[in-house]
Amino acid sequence: MHKLIHHCLICTQKATSLKGHVKTYLSSQNGIFSAEFASCDRCQYAWMSNPPTEEELVEYYQSGSQLRVDTLTDNDRIHFKGQILFAVDGRTIGNNFCALEVGADTGQFLDFLRSKFAAIQIYYSELNESAQSVLNRKGFKDFNSQQDTKFDLIIMRHVLEHIPIPKVFLKHFAEHLRPNGKIFVEVPDFTLRMMHATDDFMFEHLHYFSLESLAQLGRSVGLKVEKVEITRTVGYRMTSNNVLRIIFKAEEKNEKLVSLDLQQLLDKSHAKIERLLKYLKDSEEGEVALFGAGWLTTELLAWPEVTRAVAYVIDSSSSKIGTHIGDYLVVSPDKLHDSKIKKIIIMSIAFQDEINLFLKSKGVAEEMVVFASNYLSE
């Protein structure tokens, strides 16, 4: 009898049992395994609620029955290329760059990685002894014999869904990151659950991650999400369905990652506007102009408290000049030197540096310029 997991492994909330089961004949056990499943609505996550023991899993993976063929199809190469572009993301790969693949199988991906970056130092972690022999012949280094090594990149392609306790597993490898090191994870995607693009429940997969659940798992071990992608390569041998890719990076030493609920997020959005409103209310320097007729400006001008302080909106877009946001006219930058304007608030966050340079080029004094972004964070 296998121990049942009644609570979410990420948030510990009580699980909802899913009806039905998946039966599999296991040659390593010479018997039938009947898998049951549970889910957590809060984390958008499902898992096998009666998983095999660690000893049974080790025996299964060491048996070699699940090993992949040591040749690549064109679709494999397409998918590998996408994985590498996502994982490397323009980073400089030199002689000192050190990468580890966890669950490397016989090294098909590592061969492909080395063909793109010949100077890279490559390590592997692999349970299957036959696969280990292949990896050693190919010249890859065994992480298990050098566990004090630190890495710039740790690769987990279709691994986390197989691990009994992914939190402990992810934390262990996160401790082997160099400063600014990253972990690349790819798993079957259960964020977009579509009939013909989502993996089935199966014996090998102990976990079924959504973006929310995988991000929460990372946060629970001090990792923050740097990059996300959901993609699909039809014909890829591992899965033809959607996959979820994430780049994790260790949080800064003094950085605190806080997960907010939806009400807290709404309160946070409102607080940003309130801080801008307070600045306008407390300012006694005369009328101001808002530079940028974007979303932040439209939100701010929806509040009657701005009536006394704001004269008009400035924007360089010909499609916006001459239009109105409520009672406020959008004018061209020709109005920059209007004598009644005492401050110009740059409302565009994405282009604030470019706008600031533009204002300087037009002779606007530095003390006249205010950045809205300074009031958007506490």
N, C-alpha and C positions, 0 to 999 in steps of 0.2 A: 504493500500500500504506500503510495507516494504522498508526501506531505502536501496539503492543500494550501494555496496562498489566497487568503480572503481579503487582503488589503492591497491597495495600490503600492507598488514598489517605489514610486516617485513621491507621492504626497501623503501616503499612508491612509487615505480615505477608504472607507469600506467599499468592497468591490460589488459589481453587478455581475452575476453569473450569466454566461451566454448559453443558450440552449443548443444541444447537439455536441458531437465530438468527432474527432478525426482518428481513425484507426490506421496503424502502420505495422507491417511485419518487420521486425528488427532481427537481422541475421546475427548481430553481435550478442543478442539476448536469446536467440532461437525462440522467439515468442512474439505475441501481438501487444503493442502498446496502444492504449486508448487515451488520446489527449483531450482534456477539457480546457475551457477558456473563460476568462473573466475580463471585465473592462472597467475603466474609470472615466466617467463623463467629464469630470473636472479637468483631467489631463489629456483627454482625447487619446486614450492609450488602451491597448489590450495586451493580454499576456496568457501564457499557458498556466493554468491554475494548479495543475498537478505535474510539474516538470520532472524529468528524470533526475536521478541523483547525479552529483558531479562525477562519481566513479563510472556510472553508466554512460554519461556523455563522453568522457575521456576514452572509454573502450570503443564507443561508436565511431568517434573521429579517428582514432588510431587504427581502426579496422581497414580504412582505406576505401570503403565502398562508395564514398561520396567524392572521391578525387576527380578533378576536371581533366579533360584531355589536354595534353601539352602542345596544342596547336591553336592558332588564332584564326577566327573568321574575319572577314572584312568588317562585320558589325561589331565584333569585339574590339577591333582597332579603333573604330569610330568612337566607341564608348570610352575606351582607355584614353584616347586623346582628349575627350571632354573632361574626364576626371583629372588629368594632369593639368590642363589649362585652368580648371577651377581651383585645384589644390595649390599650384605654384603661384598663379595670379601675378605674374610679372616680377617675382622676387629674383634676386641675383643668385644664381646657383654656381658656386665656386668649389674649389678643392676641399674647403672645410665644411661644406654643407653636408649635413648628416640626416639621413632619412631611415625610418623603420616602418616596415609593413607588418601588421599584426594579422595572423591568419593568411600567410603568403601563398598557401597551396604549393604548387611546383614552380612559382616564380614567373608566371606569364606576364603579369603586370610589371614586375620589377625588371624583366628583360626589356619591356617597352620603355620604362622610365629611364633605364641606363642607355638605351639607344638615343634618347633625346638629350640626356645630360651625362656625358661620359665621365665627368670628373666627380660625380656625386658619390659619397660614401653610403653604401646601402646595407642595412641590417634586416633580418627577418625574425619573426617569432611564429613558430608552427608546431602543432602537436604531433602531426603524423610523421612517423619515422621514415617512411618511404619518401615523402615529400622533402623532409630534411636532407636526405642523401642527395636528392636532385638539386636542391638549393645550394648545398655545399659544393657540389661539382661545378656549379655555375659561378662560384666565387663570391657568393653573398655571405655576410657575416652573421653568425648566430647570436642574437641578443641574449639568449638565456645563459651564454657563457661569458657575457660581458655586461652585466646588468647595472654597472655604474655609468654606462654611456648615456649622454644627454643628446637630444635630437632637435633639429630645426623643424622637422616635419614628421609626424606620426600618422600613418595611413591605416584606416580601419574600413575597408571596403566589404560590406555585407558580412560583418563580424558581430556587431553589438546585438543583433537580433537572435544570435545563437548563444549568448552568454547568460548563465543562470542569474547572476546578480550584477547587472551592468553598471550600477553606481560604484561598487567596489572596483570593478575592472577599469572603468574610465578614470577613476581617481588614481589608481596605481600607475597608469601610463602617463597621466598628466604630470606626475612628479618627475618624469624623465624628460620634460621639455627644457630646452635651453631658454634663456631670456628671449622674448619675442617669438618663441617657438609656437607652432600651431598643430592642431589635430584635425585631420580631414576624415570625416565620417560620411559614408554612403550606406543607406538602408532602404529596403522597400518602403515606398511612401504610403502612409495611411492618413495623410492630410486630406487629399482629394480621393475620396473613396468612390471609384467609378467601376461599373460592372465589368468592363472589358479592358481596364488599365490598372487594376489593383491585384496584387498577389493573393492567392488563396491562403487560408490557414493550413499549416502543415506541421509535421513533427519537428523538423529541424529548427523552425522559427519559434523561439520561446517568447518573443516580444514583437509588437506591432506598433511602430512609432509614428506619430504625427509630428509636425513641426513644433507644436506647443509642448508635447511630452518630451521630445528630444532636447529642446531648449531648456526646459525645467531640469532635466537630468544633468545637463552641463552646469547650470547654475548651482545645483546642489553640491557640486564638487569644486566650485570656484572657477568655472570656465564661463566665458561670455561668447555669444554668437557674433562672429564677425561678418559672415557671408552665408547666404542661403540660396539654394536652387532646387527646383523640382523639374525633372526632365525625364525623357524616355528615349530609348534606342530600340526600336522594334527589331527583333532578331538577335539581340545581345544574349549570349548564352546563359548568363546568370539569371536574368529576368528580362522579358520583353515589356514589362509593365513600368509604371512610374516609379522613379527612385527619388529619394530626398537626400540632398547633399548639404552638409554644414561644415563650415570652418569654425572651430573653437579656438579661442586664445585665452590664456590665463588672465584673470582680472588683475588690475594694478594693485600694488600692495595696500594702498589706502582707499581703494575703490570698493564701494559696497554695492553689490547687485541686489536690487529690490524688485520683487515681482508685485505688480499692482493689479487689483481687481478692476472691473470696468467702471465702477463708481469712482474709484480713486483716479482713474485716467481722465474721466470727465471733470472731476474737481480740479485736477492738474491743469487741464486746458483752460478752465474758467479762471484759475488763479493767474495765468499768464496775462490775460486781458486785464484783470484787475490791477496788476502791477503797472501796466502801461497807463491805465486810467488814473491811477494815483499820481503818476509822474505828471500827467497833464493837469490834474487838479491842483497839485502843489506848485506847479510852475507859475511864476508871476512875471515872466519876462515878456509877455505879449503873445501874439498869435504864432502858430507853428504851421509848417507845411509838411505833408507826408509824402515821401518820395517812394513811389511804387504802388501801383493800383492792383495789387494781388490779394490773395486770400486773407492775409493778416489785416490789411487795411480795411477790407470789407467787413471783417468781424469787429474791428475797433469802432468803425463809424456807425455800427448798429446801435451803439450806446448813446443815449441823449447827453451823458455827462461831457462829451467831447465838443458840444456845440460852441461853447465860448472859446475854446482853445485852438481849434483847427480852422484854418482859413480855406485851404483847398488841397488837392492832391496833385503831385507832379509825376509825370511818366513820360518816357521817351518814345513809347510805342504810338505810332500814328493811328492805330486802330482804337486806342483808348482815349487819345486827346480829343477833347470836346464832348465826351460822354459824362454822365453823372453817376456817382455812387450815393444814392439817396439825394440829399440836398447839396452834395459837394461836387464841384466841377473838377474834372481832370484836365490839367493844363500842361503845356509843354515846358521844357527846361528854361525857356526864355524868361519865365517868372522867377528864376532863382534869386535875382537881386532886387526883388520887391522890398521896399524899405520897411513895410509893416511886418515882414516875417523876421522873427528873432531866432528861431531854431528850425532846422530841417531834420526830420526824423527819417532815417533810412529804414523802410519797412520790409524790404526784401532781404531774407536771410541768406538765400543761396548766392545772391550776387552783391552782397553788401560791400565787399572789398572793391569790386569793379565800380560800383556806384560812388564809393568814397573817392577813388582816383578821378572819376569823372568830375565830381564836385570840385576837387582841388584844381583840376585843369581849367575849370570855369572861374577860378578865383574866389571860391567860397571859403571863408575863414574856417580854420579847423575847430574853433570854439563854437561855431554855429551848428556843427554836425552832431547828431545824437544817433546812436545805434539802438534800434528796437530790441535787438538780440540781447542787449545788456539787461533787459527787464523781463526776459522770458524764462530765466532760470533763477532759482532762489539763491 
